Amino acid sequence: MERHSYKLEKRLTPSPVMVFIIPIISVLLALILGGIFLSMTGREPLAVYTIMFTDSLGSKYGLTETIVKAIPLALTALGVSLAFKMKLWNIGAEGQFYMGAMGASWLPLTFPTLPVYVMIPGMVVLGMTAGGLWALLTAIPRAIWKVNEIITTLMLNYIAILWVDYLVFGPWRDPLGSNFPITAAFSDAARLPGLGDSRIHSGLFFALAIAVILAIVFKYSRWGYSINVIGSSERAASYAGMNIKRNILLVMFLSGAISGLAGMAEVSGIIGKLQHGISPGYGYTAIIVAWLSKLNPLAILIVSVLFGALQVGGYAAQIEGVPAAVATMLQGMILFFVLGGEIFTNYRVRRVSRKGEESK
Amino acid sequence: MSIQEFMIPLLAAAVIAGTPILFAALGELITERAGIINLGVEGIMLMGAVTGFMAAVTTSNPWIGLLAAMFAGGALALVHAFLTITLRANQVVTGLALTIFGTGFSGYLGKAYVGIPVPKAFVPTPLGPLADIPFIGPIFFQHDVLVYISYVLVFVIWYFLQHTSPGLNLRALGENPAAMDALGINVFRLRYIYVVIGGMLGGVGGAYLSLAYAPSWLENMTAGRGWIAVALVIFALWNPWRAIMGAYLFGGIDALGFRLQVLGLHSVSPFFLKMLPYLFTVLILVLVVALKKGRLATPGALGLPYDREER
């Protein structure tokens, strides 16, 4: 009898079918594996999932909250994806988000009486600048000495969070407020308008606009093309005369600026002040969203709604006595399956007879 | 207070605070020597901390806790090995996935254990006559037994890498896996083994936090120590002796910040003192890489999936 073995053969171009199917299968497999963990720890997986699903997607209130969470997720994921395109591993979106929120908050706290047409644009500019500069801090040593940006961006997350804590527990604390670590409430001019009377705010349009801009840049512009080239081969890019160092600085700054905008939108659109713990880890979830979307800006918009729902579902589960960390656990598992599934996108499995003749 | 009264407890505290980072860094050092980057150390430590704690609470035996932590760390690292070695997934993103999963899963598992005391933790046991040596004794030899194990481990790993033939193979594995393959050595199997051993040590680092350092369980209790361990491996230039020095340096910064808070240094906000270890990690990393430019001794094949077809 003829014996066979299997070998992997690299595809010239990623399989378009797999690019689409793998994430869907991954989510399903993660839910199944998560269900096994849930039942092993004495819970009813179906009941937990039902609550998570109905509370996040099954009602008007739930859907609204899902979109509210999807806005910062989409923005931070867009920021992260820009850097990832160039294989710059910016995992500092969390810190850039906090610094953006801080930069934006400075304006209404210092000049509370500014009119809205100065206030909102000013907060956008300050938020993006603060987030961008925070990222640039790590881009400079990366560009000059190739200092590993993964570690530096991550360490700066802790520092940014502590810095905001310092401000809201100290110099920026609302003197009229009670002892809570919060700043004074922003004036109405500093609040992004909502859609109708819902909690969904116009930060949604920031996310849409940036996604469209990035999609166009990547598809049609020279610069977008050069980022892709640098990402796939630095050597090829430098032979082609592309300025890698300048692009590292620029891309990292923009990446941080977009996450900074997310922070601005959150304090201006939702919270209305700066306070302790403004993010439940958007900047980390953003990494999963970006990778699951294959760094495609338009896909990011859709995937962030899914992950917004997961976040809201996690809170809903918590009310039922299941730790909210179940959402983070599921996120990690989804990413595992996506990563494992990529082999089917990039390789083809071939059955090979032992003699070396290929048979399909 | 004399300088000695301040320094000896501080240095002893540096050893204690450095030990969890040291275990994790030694694990990552072995992993990276085999050519695989595992950025899941933070998640592995958290899983080690929570499973170790749960097992120790259930059995009242910290050693069983330690074993459980090694098992959890090894199991999580096995996932990393499978995804990156067999399925050739991106090592950076897989490591991040490990950290995110480990953070979530440990938070989920440990929810019921927050605030519970552990019946038997690892407690300081002075090491015979060595503990009585002036200055050296109180700093190095009046700790729990895991600290002593870490001393031995540093020596063993160094000796293994430098003076044994499997150690030579390990170094070659990260430098030139194709050459190893040509010699008939199973690159895939060896990488699996070292990644799993690395994960087990990460688990021990986590268990040290929950069973000796704290000793208690708190969600996210590693607070970035896993990442500091990754940075430490670069700082250590993949050398175990430099890793132990680095770990105590970081431990010292950690302990110093804590002590200054306790002493009531009111002119400096406690938030700034808490920033110290992170700030220090960034500065040291930039400094070491900038000064050692081009001579970092990074394993040559680090981070690259090995594909026999592309040899």
Boltz contact constraints between the chains, C-beta under 6 A:
constraints:
  - contact:
      token1: [A, 89]
      token2: [B, 92]
      max_distance: 6.0
  - contact:
      token1: [A, 141]
      token2: [B, 286]
      max_distance: 6.0
  - contact:
      token1: [A, 145]
      token2: [B, 289]
      max_distance: 6.0
  - contact:
      token1: [A, 145]
      token2: [B, 290]
      max_distance: 6.0
  - contact:
      token1: [A, 145]
      token2: [B, 293]
      max_distance: 6.0
  - contact:
      token1: [A, 147]
      token2: [B, 285]
      max_distance: 6.0
  - contact:
      token1: [A, 147]
      token2: [B, 286]
      max_distance: 6.0
  - contact:
      token1: [A, 147]
      token2: [B, 289]
      max_distance: 6.0
  - contact:
      token1: [A, 151]
      token2: [B, 231]
      max_distance: 6.0
  - contact:
      token1: [A, 152]
      token2: [B, 282]
      max_distance: 6.0
  - contact:
      token1: [A, 154]
      token2: [B, 227]
      max_distance: 6.0
  - contact:
      token1: [A, 155]
      token2: [B, 278]
      max_distance: 6.0
  - contact:
      token1: [A, 155]
      token2: [B, 281]
      max_distance: 6.0
  - contact:
      token1: [A, 155]
      token2: [B, 282]
      max_distance: 6.0
  - contact:
      token1: [A, 158]
      token2: [B, 224]
      max_distance: 6.0
  - contact:
      token1: [A, 158]
      token2: [B, 278]
      max_distance: 6.0
  - contact:
      token1: [A, 159]
      token2: [B, 275]
      max_distance: 6.0
  - contact:
      token1: [A, 159]
      token2: [B, 278]
      max_distance: 6.0
  - contact:
      token1: [A, 162]
      token2: [B, 271]
      max_distance: 6.0
  - contact:
      token1: [A, 162]
      token2: [B, 274]
      max_distance: 6.0
  - contact:
      token1: [A, 162]
      token2: [B, 275]
      max_distance: 6.0
  - contact:
      token1: [A, 165]
      token2: [B, 271]
      max_distance: 6.0
  - contact:
      token1: [A, 166]
      token2: [B, 269]
      max_distance: 6.0
  - contact:
      token1: [A, 166]
      token2: [B, 271]
      max_distance: 6.0
  - contact:
      token1: [A, 287]
      token2: [B, 96]
      max_distance: 6.0
  - contact:
      token1: [A, 291]
      token2: [B, 93]
      max_distance: 6.0
  - contact:
      token1: [A, 323]
      token2: [B, 108]
      max_distance: 6.0
  - contact:
      token1: [A, 323]
      token2: [B, 111]
      max_distance: 6.0
  - contact:
      token1: [A, 325]
      token2: [B, 104]
      max_distance: 6.0
  - contact:
      token1: [A, 325]
      token2: [B, 107]
      max_distance: 6.0
  - contact:
      token1: [A, 325]
      token2: [B, 108]
      max_distance: 6.0
  - contact:
      token1: [A, 326]
      token2: [B, 108]
      max_distance: 6.0
  - contact:
      token1: [A, 328]
      token2: [B, 103]
      max_distance: 6.0
  - contact:
      token1: [A, 328]
      token2: [B, 104]
      max_distance: 6.0
  - contact:
      token1: [A, 329]
      token2: [B, 104]
      max_distance: 6.0
  - contact:
      token1: [A, 329]
      token2: [B, 105]
      max_distance: 6.0
  - contact:
      token1: [A, 329]
      token2: [B, 108]
      max_distance: 6.0
  - contact:
      token1: [A, 331]
      token2: [B, 100]
      max_distance: 6.0
  - contact:
      token1: [A, 332]
      token2: [B, 97]
      max_distance: 6.0
  - contact:
      token1: [A, 332]
      token2: [B, 100]
      max_distance: 6.0
  - contact:
      token1: [A, 332]
      token2: [B, 101]
      max_distance: 6.0
  - contact:
      token1: [A, 332]
      token2: [B, 104]
      max_distance: 6.0
  - contact:
      token1: [A, 335]
      token2: [B, 97]
      max_distance: 6.0
  - contact:
      token1: [A, 336]
      token2: [B, 97]
      max_distance: 6.0
  - contact:
      token1: [A, 339]
      token2: [B, 83]
      max_distance: 6.0
  - contact:
      token1: [A, 339]
      token2: [B, 89]
      max_distance: 6.0
  - contact:
      token1: [A, 339]
      token2: [B, 94]
      max_distance: 6.0
  - contact:
      token1: [A, 340]
      token2: [B, 83]
      max_distance: 6.0
  - contact:
      token1: [A, 340]
      token2: [B, 87]
      max_distance: 6.0
  - contact:
      token1: [A, 342]
      token2: [B, 89]
      max_distance: 6.0
  - contact:
      token1: [A, 343]
      token2: [B, 87]
      max_distance: 6.0
